[in-house]
């Protein structure tokens, strides 16, 4: 998560290099090579993450009426292997890969959004709920079928989550009368929170990896002043 100048960028059809780190996509496998220095306490982060994509539904979604912001689940189901030499650690498990892109800053068009994924042997379902600056909303509920096709499904009502330590007010979906439970907080920042949440969907329990983002908080001058301490900027290298 280091910001770099255009001189540090190189891109081909199958690869993207930014400074000493890179991504390579080949035959349904994404290989991420990292060689960075962590902040705020400097230490080397060096290793490789390999994502073996399962189904690739090739379906994208516009997040606003004008189509300025887009989201695409590239691999809703994947196998991930991580191997690091600095720090020395490794792990493997199931994972997910998507992409967001847009034509202008998110803060121009969004106030907040909540995203979540349920993934396991039983089903893979995705939720994406966004609140735009003009008061309108985006609500996506998707399920991956056995043929590897992402289909629209009916989702339960929106329900509020317990605020994070930084006061981020997240939301998810759960059957009426079934309050979601926070199982684990994975990341807690002034404008973003990631958690493991258990809800109920069509009468069955569902365990979600859940994200909440507050663009109102992100654009606050104090938060903007804090960002360089977590995301350093390098001119070219």
Secondary structure, 3 states (H helix, E strand, C coil): CCEECHHHEEECCCEEEECCEEEEEECCEEEEEEEEECCCCCCEEEEEEEEEECCCCCCEEECCCCCCEEEEEEEEEEEEEEEEEECEEEEEEEEEEEEEEECCCHHHCEEEEEEEEEECCCCEEEEEEEEECCCCEEEEEEEECCCCCEEECCCCCEEECCCCCCCCCCEEECCCCCCCEEEEEEEECCCEEEEEEEEEECCEEEEEEEEEEEHHHHCCHHHHHHHHHHCCEECCC
